[in-house]
Amino acid sequence: MKKALLLLLACALVPSCKKEKPNQSAAPATQQEATKEAKEASPEEKAAANIASGSFETIKEAEPNNSQKEATAIEIDQKGEGYINAADDKADVDYWRFTLQEPAQVTITLSGLPTLDVAFSLHGSQDDDAIIKAYSNSDGEKEKLASQGETYPGLKLNAGTYFVKVYQFKKNSKEKSLSDAEHAYNLTISQEPLDEAMEKEPNERQADALPLTLGEAKKGYLAVKNDADWYKIELPEDAGGKALKLSVVIPKKVKPSLKITTDIGEILKEIGAMKDEGETMTIPVFVIKENKGPLFVELNSRWTFNNSEPYQITAELVALDVAFEEESNDRPVEATAITESMFIRGHIDQGKILDKAPWRKADEDWFKISLPEERPVMVTLSGLEEVDLVLSLYNGDGSEKWITVNDNAKKEGEIIAPTLLKEALFLVSAKNKNQFNAESPYELQIRPYEGAAKLEREPNNSKEKATVLEIGAEGLSGWLHPKEDSDFYKIDNTAGKAGDFELKVTGIPVVPLKASVVDEEGNEVAAKEQQMDKDPVKLSLSLEKKVYYAVVTRGGKKALSNPRDPYVISLSAAGARP
């Protein structure tokens, strides 16, 4: 009994001998252990949990602390407590100082205030050069000034002394300086294990771009609105003719933009995220025409941010086994050069984010063909999952659209029927700007047409652009494609003789034909419509010595087209009048 009493007395005098309460687990001995236990939580959640549990020792600000020289000292895993008190409309600024003895990765968290919006910035020894700024959690309404607080995670810092500046965030210079003497903000700086793949701030400029090694993944946070992270890709000497594949796995709540630029700022490619549920932004094939030096990649959060989940970016160089579009080719002057008998691939990606309505410019791919002489070619565009593709034909400088084809739905592809070309532009685009498929390529094929000797000349969908149809000459081949196609033919009988004529149009599969003849004033001379495909059309005409127009369109009620089988139109004299 005496021994038991002596043991109890000794234990009471020695703190380390205190017995834990039954069924109560011991608190983590170190902050590192606490971090391990909460490893599934975000940096923001960890800091909030530590504050709530009282794990951080509280350090009260020591006024005056409105400059770096007067900064209140705080250590890692301590909680700074301060107030924003403006005097005579002069904004209050609080500086906090902490020192790292060795390189570390930290998360800085600032709690919000119910009456005003607070923000913070991190500085080295030069106060005017902020390493980062955190000011995104503002609700944007003047009548609701409460701040939700700010967090900036994953900050990789070298050994040295740093300063955190806490201040009232103002949306403009006219906003008044406010005070809140009743509610304290809390500032915490917590350390976490170094992640070699994590970005290192500052890297919001090209001059501060971080190296992105081919084949290795980098991680980073788009932790505030308009956060820009720059990366530099050094290309090997043999990169010319190969392709860069770039992929960014972005977290939820973020809709960033991505740019590839040269060292002189030329934008080679730009895309923007479509969703904020989290997606992968991909530039699967970026053709490097020739190695002119490093490429730069800018990832910008724009009006969104996520300070709890990092993104991951990777780049790799791949060899090409077929021809690919050469970005940037979203304007006529940047069109990728192609030739006949050519097979080329391209991608319809997310497109660009714009700063004003309509807020997004869908991806467009331009291709240019230049032939030594005019000849007929046929163009085929393969289908694409999730995208309803549109294929258009323009004149050589892109100023006039000749043909637009969108007869088919997603996955089905499009065709431009045989057309006489020498210099022209092709445009591949999506019918809906919100449709894209950055993973799977479409295939564009241009091949010579070896069929009929004489063809209609597109565009000929109006009297002003009508193809000349000579009386008694060999017939012209034409195609009713796309579905709303109308082909106009000019009949000039001013130098001929008035009399009787016969207009013939051979039938084609799938599409019933309708043919009509009108004078220059639009008065109908004759017309006939077939209800069945393959049936020819014959018109007996009585023509004066004037100009007429023959018009061939589809007959029947269904919107049909046929890009493969041509009709043949001809006009012959049946007899002249005395």
C-alpha positions in Angstrom: 0.0 0.0 0.0 2.8 2.4 1.0 4.6 1.6 -2.3 1.5 2.4 -4.3 1.1 5.8 -2.5 4.8 6.6 -3.1 4.4 5.8 -6.8 1.3 8.0 -7.2 3.1 10.9 -5.4 6.2 10.6 -7.7 4.1 10.4 -10.8 2.2 13.6 -9.8 5.5 15.5 -9.5 6.8 14.3 -12.9 4.7 15.7 -15.9 5.9 13.0 -18.3 4.4 10.4 -16.0 0.8 11.6 -16.3 -1.6 8.9 -17.4 -3.9 9.4 -20.5 -7.6 9.2 -20.1 -9.1 5.8 -21.1 -10.2 5.4 -24.8 -8.5 8.7 -25.8 -5.8 8.6 -28.4 -2.7 10.7 -27.9 -2.4 13.9 -30.0 0.3 13.8 -32.7 3.7 14.7 -31.1 4.7 16.8 -34.1 3.1 18.9 -36.8 4.6 16.4 -39.3 2.7 13.5 -37.7 -0.5 15.6 -37.7 0.0 16.2 -41.4 0.4 12.5 -42.1 -2.8 11.8 -40.2 -4.6 14.4 -42.3 -2.9 13.6 -45.6 -6.1 13.3 -47.5 -7.1 16.9 -46.5 -6.2 19.9 -48.6 -3.7 22.5 -47.3 -6.6 24.8 -46.6 -8.5 22.2 -44.6 -5.4 21.2 -42.6 -4.7 24.8 -41.6 -8.3 25.3 -40.6 -8.3 22.1 -38.5 -5.1 23.1 -36.7 -6.5 26.5 -35.8 -9.7 25.0 -34.6 -8.0 22.4 -32.5 -5.6 24.9 -31.0 -2.5 23.1 -32.4 -0.9 26.4 -33.3 0.6 28.6 -30.6 -0.9 32.1 -30.9 1.3 35.1 -31.5 -0.3 38.5 -31.2 0.8 41.3 -33.5 3.0 44.0 -32.0 2.0 47.4 -33.2 3.4 49.3 -35.0 4.0 46.7 -37.6 3.2 48.5 -40.8 6.6 48.0 -42.5 9.1 45.2 -42.9 11.4 46.9 -40.4 8.7 46.7 -37.7 7.3 43.3 -38.7 6.0 41.0 -36.0 8.0 37.8 -35.8 6.2 34.5 -36.3 7.5 30.9 -36.6 6.3 28.0 -38.7 3.2 26.4 -37.2 2.4 29.4 -35.1 -0.8 31.4 -35.4 -0.6 35.1 -35.8 -3.5 37.2 -34.5 -4.0 40.7 -35.7 -6.5 43.5 -36.4 -7.2 45.8 -39.3 -7.6 49.3 -37.9 -7.6 52.2 -40.3 -6.9 55.6 -38.9 -8.3 58.8 -40.6 -9.2 56.7 -43.7 -5.5 55.6 -43.9 -5.4 51.9 -44.6 -3.9 49.7 -42.0 -1.2 47.2 -43.1 0.3 44.5 -40.9 3.7 42.9 -41.6 4.7 39.5 -40.3 8.2 38.0 -40.5 9.3 34.4 -40.6 12.6 32.7 -41.3 13.5 29.4 -42.9 16.8 27.8 -42.0 16.6 25.5 -45.0 14.6 25.2 -48.2 11.0 24.3 -47.4 7.5 24.0 -48.8 4.8 26.0 -47.0 1.1 26.9 -47.0 0.0 30.3 -45.9 -3.5 30.7 -44.7 -5.3 33.9 -43.7 -8.8 33.7 -42.0 -11.5 36.1 -43.1 -13.2 39.0 -41.4 -17.0 39.6 -41.2 -16.8 43.3 -42.0 -14.1 43.7 -44.6 -12.2 41.8 -47.3 -8.6 40.9 -46.3 -5.8 39.7 -48.5 -2.1 39.0 -48.1 1.1 39.0 -50.2 4.5 37.3 -49.6 7.7 39.2 -50.0 11.4 38.7 -49.8 13.7 41.5 -48.7 12.4 43.8 -51.4 8.9 45.0 -50.4 7.9 46.1 -53.9 8.5 42.6 -55.4 5.8 40.3 -54.2 6.5 36.6 -54.7 2.7 35.9 -54.6 -0.5 37.7 -53.9 -3.7 36.1 -52.5 -6.8 38.1 -53.0 -9.3 35.9 -54.7 -12.0 35.2 -52.1 -13.9 38.4 -52.5 -17.6 38.1 -53.2 -17.5 41.2 -55.5 -20.5 43.0 -53.9 -20.1 46.3 -52.1 -22.9 45.6 -49.6 -21.1 42.3 -48.7 -17.6 43.1 -47.7 -17.0 39.9 -45.6 -13.9 38.0 -46.7 -13.8 34.2 -46.8 -10.1 34.3 -46.1 -7.2 33.3 -48.4 -4.9 30.3 -48.8 -1.8 29.9 -50.9 -0.5 26.3 -50.8 2.6 24.6 -52.1 5.0 27.5 -51.8 8.6 26.3 -52.3 10.9 28.7 -50.7 14.7 28.9 -50.2 16.3 29.4 -46.9 16.0 33.0 -45.7 13.7 35.6 -44.2 10.3 36.4 -45.6 7.5 38.9 -45.0 3.8 38.5 -45.1 1.8 41.6 -45.7 -1.8 41.6 -44.5 -4.1 44.3 -45.8 -7.6 45.3 -46.7 -8.3 44.3 -50.3 -9.9 47.1 -52.4 -11.4 46.6 -55.8 -10.7 50.2 -56.7 -8.9 53.3 -55.4 -12.3 55.0 -54.4 -13.2 52.2 -51.9 -12.9 53.4 -48.3 -10.4 52.1 -45.8 -12.2 50.2 -43.1 -11.6 49.0 -39.5 -12.6 46.0 -37.4 -11.4 46.3 -33.8 -13.7 43.5 -32.6 -12.7 40.7 -34.9 -9.1 39.4 -35.3 -7.8 37.7 -38.3 -5.5 34.6 -38.0 -2.4 34.1 -40.1 -0.7 30.7 -40.2 2.4 29.4 -42.0 2.5 25.6 -42.0 5.3 23.4 -43.4 4.8 20.4 -45.6 7.1 17.8 -47.2 9.0 19.1 -50.2 7.6 17.9 -53.5 10.2 18.0 -56.2 7.5 18.1 -58.9 5.9 21.2 -57.5 6.3 24.6 -59.2 8.3 27.3 -57.5 6.9 30.8 -57.3 7.3 33.4 -58.7 6.7 32.2 -62.3 4.1 34.5 -63.5 6.3 36.0 -66.3 8.2 34.5 -69.2 11.4 35.7 -67.6 10.6 33.6 -64.5 9.5 30.5 -66.5 10.3 27.2 -64.8 12.0 24.4 -66.8 9.5 21.8 -68.1 11.6 18.7 -69.0 10.2 16.6 -71.7 8.6 13.4 -70.3 8.5 14.7 -66.7 5.3 15.9 -64.9 5.2 19.2 -63.1 2.5 20.2 -60.5 1.3 23.6 -59.5 -1.6 25.6 -58.0 -3.8 28.1 -59.8 -4.4 29.5 -56.3 -5.7 32.9 -57.1 -7.6 34.6 -59.9 -5.5 35.5 -62.9 -2.7 33.3 -61.6 -0.2 32.8 -64.4 2.3 29.9 -64.3 5.0 29.9 -67.0 7.1 27.0 -68.1 10.1 26.8 -70.6 10.6 23.8 -72.8 14.1 23.3 -74.3 13.9 21.3 -77.5 16.5 18.9 -78.7 18.4 19.8 -81.9 16.5 17.1 -83.9 13.0 18.5 -82.9 12.2 19.9 -86.3 9.6 17.8 -88.1 8.4 16.2 -84.8 5.5 17.1 -82.7 5.0 18.3 -79.1 2.3 16.7 -77.1 1.1 18.8 -74.2 -1.4 17.8 -71.5 -2.7 19.5 -68.4 -4.9 17.7 -65.8 -6.7 20.6 -64.2 -8.6 20.4 -60.9 -12.3 21.2 -60.3 -13.5 24.8 -60.2 -10.8 26.0 -62.6 -11.3 27.0 -66.3 -7.8 28.2 -67.3 -6.3 29.2 -70.6 -3.1 27.8 -72.1 -0.7 29.4 -74.6 2.4 28.2 -76.4 4.6 31.1 -77.4 8.1 31.7 -78.7 10.8 33.7 -76.9 9.7 36.8 -78.8 6.1 36.4 -77.7 4.6 35.0 -80.9 1.5 33.0 -79.9 1.7 29.6 -81.7 -1.3 28.0 -80.0 -3.9 28.9 -77.5 -6.8 26.9 -75.9 -9.1 27.3 -73.0 -10.8 24.8 -70.7 -14.5 24.2 -71.4 -15.7 23.0 -68.1 -15.0 23.7 -64.4 -15.7 20.1 -63.2 -12.1 19.2 -63.9 -10.9 18.0 -67.3 -7.7 17.4 -69.2 -6.6 20.2 -71.5 -4.7 18.6 -74.4 -2.7 19.7 -77.4 -2.0 16.2 -78.7 0.0 17.2 -81.8 1.8 20.5 -82.1 4.1 20.2 -85.2 7.5 21.8 -84.8 8.4 23.0 -88.3 11.9 23.9 -87.3 13.7 24.3 -84.1 14.1 28.0 -83.5 14.8 27.8 -79.8 12.8 27.1 -76.6 9.0 27.1 -76.4 7.1 28.8 -73.6 3.9 27.6 -72.0 1.6 29.9 -70.0 -1.2 28.5 -67.9 -3.5 31.2 -66.6 -6.4 30.7 -64.2 -8.2 33.8 -65.4 -11.3 34.5 -63.3 -11.2 31.1 -61.6 -9.0 29.5 -59.0 -8.5 26.4 -56.8 -6.2 26.6 -53.8 -6.8 23.1 -52.6 -6.0 20.9 -55.6 -2.9 21.1 -57.9 -2.9 20.8 -61.6 -0.4 18.5 -63.4 1.4 19.4 -66.7 3.4 17.1 -69.0 5.1 17.6 -72.3 6.6 15.0 -74.6 8.1 14.9 -78.1 6.7 12.4 -80.6 7.6 11.3 -84.1 5.0 11.8 -86.9 4.0 8.9 -89.1 1.6 11.0 -91.2 1.2 14.7 -92.1 -0.4 16.9 -89.4 -1.8 20.4 -89.4 0.7 23.0 -88.4 -0.4 25.3 -85.6 -1.2 28.1 -85.4 -3.5 27.8 -88.4 -6.7 29.4 -87.2 -6.5 32.3 -89.7 -6.3 32.3 -93.5 -2.8 33.9 -93.4 -1.6 31.0 -91.2 -3.1 28.2 -93.3 -1.2 24.8 -93.4 0.0 24.2 -97.0 -1.4 21.0 -98.6 -1.3 19.5 -102.1 -3.5 17.2 -104.1 -3.2 13.5 -103.4 -2.5 14.4 -99.8 -3.7 12.9 -96.5 -3.4 15.1 -93.5 -4.7 15.0 -89.9 -5.8 17.7 -87.5 -7.6 18.3 -84.2 -10.5 20.3 -83.1 -9.5 21.4 -79.6 -11.1 23.5 -76.9 -10.6 26.8 -78.7 -9.7 30.2 -77.2 -11.2 32.0 -74.2 -12.0 35.7 -75.0 -12.2 38.7 -72.7 -15.7 39.7 -74.0 -18.8 38.2 -75.6 -19.1 35.6 -77.1 -16.3 34.7 -74.5 -15.0 31.8 -76.6 -13.6 31.4 -80.1 -13.9 27.8 -81.3 -10.9 26.1 -82.9 -10.6 26.6 -86.6 -8.1 24.8 -88.9 -7.2 26.5 -92.2 -5.5 24.7 -95.1 -4.2 26.1 -98.4 -3.9 24.4 -101.7 -1.9 25.8 -104.7 -1.8 23.9 -107.9 0.3 24.6 -111.0 -2.9 24.8 -113.1 -6.6 24.6 -112.6 -7.9 21.1 -112.2 -10.8 19.2 -110.5 -10.2 17.9 -107.0 -12.4 16.1 -104.5 -12.1 16.7 -100.7 -13.1 14.2 -98.0 -13.2 14.9 -94.3 -13.6 12.0 -91.9 -16.0 12.0 -89.0 -15.1 12.8 -85.4 -16.6 11.5 -82.1 -18.5 14.2 -80.2 -18.1 16.8 -82.9 -20.3 17.8 -85.8 -17.7 18.9 -88.4 -18.2 21.6 -91.0 -16.1 21.7 -94.2 -15.9 25.0 -96.1 -14.1 26.1 -99.3 -12.9 29.7 -99.8 -11.1 31.6 -102.5 -7.3 31.9 -102.3 -7.1 34.7 -99.8 -10.1 33.7 -97.7 -12.2 36.7 -98.6 -15.0 34.8 -100.3 -16.7 31.7 -99.2 -17.6 29.3 -102.1 -19.0 26.2 -100.5 -20.0 25.1 -96.9 -20.9 21.5 -96.3 -22.6 20.2 -93.1 -24.9 17.5 -94.4 -24.0 14.9 -91.8 -24.1 14.6 -88.0 -21.3 13.7 -85.5 -19.0 11.0 -86.5 -20.1 10.9 -90.2 -17.7 13.4 -91.9 -18.2 15.6 -94.9 -17.4 15.7 -98.6 -16.8 18.5 -101.1 -17.8 17.2 -104.5 -15.3 17.5 -107.4 -14.5 21.2 -107.9 -12.2 23.1 -110.2 -9.4 24.7 -108.2 -6.1 26.3 -108.7 -5.6 28.3 -105.4 -8.1 27.9 -102.6 -8.5 27.6 -98.8 -10.3 24.9 -96.9 -11.6 25.4 -93.4 -12.4 22.7 -90.9 -14.5 23.7 -87.9 -17.1 22.6 -85.5 -20.8 23.4 -86.0 -21.1 24.1 -82.2 -18.4 26.1 -80.6 -18.7 24.0 -77.4 -17.9 20.7 -79.3 -14.3 19.5 -79.4 -12.2 16.4 -79.4 -8.6 17.1 -78.6 -7.7 13.4 -78.4 -8.8 11.9 -81.7 -7.8 13.5 -85.0 -9.9 14.1 -88.1 -8.5 13.2 -91.5 -8.6 15.5 -94.5 -7.9 14.0 -97.9 -7.5 15.9 -101.2 -7.3 13.8 -104.4 -7.6 14.6 -108.1 -10.8 13.8 -109.9 -10.4 11.7 -113.0 -14.0 11.7 -114.2 -15.8 14.1 -116.6 -13.8 16.5 -118.7 -16.1 19.5 -118.3 -17.5 20.5 -114.9 -19.7 23.2 -113.4 -17.7 26.0 -111.9 -18.4 26.5 -108.2 -19.7 28.7 -106.7 -22.7 28.9 -109.1 -25.6 29.3 -106.8 -26.9 32.6 -108.2 -27.4 34.2 -111.6 -24.4 36.5 -111.0 -22.1 33.4 -110.6 -23.8 31.1 -113.1 -21.6 28.7 -115.1 -21.9 29.2 -118.9 -23.8 26.5 -120.7 -23.1 26.7 -124.4 -25.8 25.6 -126.9 -24.9 22.4 -128.7 -21.7 21.9 -126.8 -20.7 18.8 -124.8 -22.7 18.5 -121.5 -21.4 19.8 -118.2 -21.1 17.6 -115.1 -22.5 19.0 -111.9 -23.2 17.8 -108.4 -26.2 18.5 -106.1 -24.3 18.8 -102.9 -24.7 20.0 -100.2 -28.4 19.5 -99.5 -29.5 23.0 -100.2 -27.3 23.3 -103.4 -28.7 25.1 -106.4 -26.7 25.2 -109.7 -27.2 28.1 -112.1 -26.2 27.9 -115.8 -26.2 30.9 -118.1 -27.7 30.5 -121.6 -26.7 33.4 -123.8 -28.7 33.3 -127.0 -28.3 37.0 -127.9 -26.0 36.2 -130.8 -28.0 33.1 -131.9 -31.4 32.6 -133.4 -34.8 32.4 -131.7 -36.3 29.0 -131.9 -37.0 25.7 -130.1 -34.5 24.0 -127.8 -34.2 21.0 -125.6 -32.6 21.0 -122.1 -31.6 17.6 -120.7 -30.4 16.7 -117.2 -29.5 13.1 -116.6 -30.7 11.5 -113.4 -28.6 10.5 -110.4 -29.0 8.1 -107.5 -30.6 9.2 -104.2 -31.7 12.7 -105.3 -34.7 13.4 -107.4 -34.0 16.3 -109.8 -35.8 19.5 -110.5 -34.9 21.7 -113.5 -36.2 25.1 -114.6 -35.4 27.9 -117.0 -36.0 31.6 -116.3 -35.3 34.8 -118.1 -33.2 37.7 -116.8 -36.2 39.2 -115.0 -36.9 35.9 -113.2 -39.9 34.9 -115.2 -40.2 31.1 -115.5 -40.1 29.7 -119.1 -40.3 26.0 -118.3 -39.9 23.7 -115.3 -40.1 20.0 -114.4 -39.7 18.2 -111.1 -39.1 14.4 -110.6 -40.3 12.5 -107.5 -37.9 9.6 -108.0 -34.2 9.4 -108.1 -32.3 8.4 -111.3 -35.1 9.9 -113.5 -33.8 12.4 -116.1 -35.4 15.8 -116.7 -36.2 17.0 -120.2 -37.5 20.5 -121.0 -38.7 21.7 -124.4 -38.0 25.4 -124.7 -38.9 28.3 -127.0 -36.2 30.9 -126.6 -35.8 34.4 -128.0 -32.5 36.2 -128.7 -31.8 37.0 -125.1 -30.2 35.6 -121.9 -31.7 32.8 -119.9 -30.7 30.8 -116.8 -31.2 27.1 -116.3 -31.4 26.1 -112.6 -30.9 22.5 -111.3 -32.0 21.7 -107.7 -33.2 18.7 -105.8 -36.8 17.6 -106.3 -39.1 15.9 -103.8 -39.7 16.8 -100.2 -36.7 15.3 -98.5 -33.4 17.2 -98.1 -31.0 15.0 -99.9 -27.6 15.3 -101.7 -25.2 13.2 -103.6 -21.5 14.3 -103.7 -20.3 11.3 -105.7 -22.5 10.9 -108.8 -22.7 13.8 -111.2 -25.7 14.8 -113.4 -24.9 16.0 -116.9 -26.7 19.1 -118.3 -26.8 19.9 -122.0 -28.8 22.2 -124.3 -29.4 21.5 -128.0 -31.3 23.4 -130.7 -34.4 21.6 -131.9 -35.1 24.0 -134.7 -34.8 27.7 -135.5 -37.8 29.9 -136.3 -38.0 31.6 -139.7 
